[in-house]
Amino acid sequence: MDDIIKSPKLNIELKQSSKGIWYVGSLNINAESIEEFENLLLQASLKSKEQIQQLNSQSSKNNINANANIFLNPEEQKLFQNFRELRLLLAKQEGLPPYVIFHDFVLKRLSKEKPENNPALISIIGEKKFQKYGDLINELLGRYRK
């Protein structure tokens, strides 16, 4: 999820990491003098700091995602719910509690990062779980991308 602060001479793009932390992704300043540049840079610093604090505060207050501190946009939240349904089905089949299959944090990371290759998926779920569930996760991610 991105957030953009725009003015005629200033454009700040804020991005969110897979761990839910907001940061400045890009900064464009259209100044005609060094004085104007310095002034706009100061404005950018103040505006982005304020906005990042607000966004990080919202993320941590979000009850759905508070335990993993990852903010999911509505599309990512749908994918997360699909992963939870898959996890519940697998847990019932294996006679295990769902958290043994995957913790919510892992499902949120999958929903946020949407790994596009097996090494990226393995880095999130580990080799053993990849061997066991990798095809199912890739199938679900593939349906999401279509």
Secondary structure, DSSP 8 states (H G I E B T S, - for coil): -EEEEEETTEEEEEEE-TTS-EEEEEEEE--SSHHHHHHHHHHHHHHHHHHHHHHHHHHHH-TTTTTTT----HHHHHHHHHHHHHHHHHHHHHT--HHHH--HHHHHHHHHH---SHHHHHHHH-HHHHHHHHHHHHHHHHHHH-
